[in-house]
Amino acid sequence: MTHNKALSNKRKEKKLSSKDVANFVEVHVDTYRRWERGDIQPSLGHLRKLCEMLQTTPEEIGFGGYA
């Protein structure tokens, strides 16, 4: 898998830390970082929370074909 720059960029655009997002989505920060690296994908429930916090769509953060 490839690095998910769209997710990382959107988080940085919102001036949030990895830990901020992980806490909101209710996952360990290491899990969130694995999403950003592209090692794993979030579950549908976590993806919805990501989109809510980042005020975006799955497509805009690199998960277009997933949702």
Secondary structure, DSSP 8 states (H G I E B T S, - for coil): ----HHHHHHHHHTT--HHHHHHHHTS-HHHHHHHHHTSS---HHHHHHHHHHHT--TGGGT-TTT-
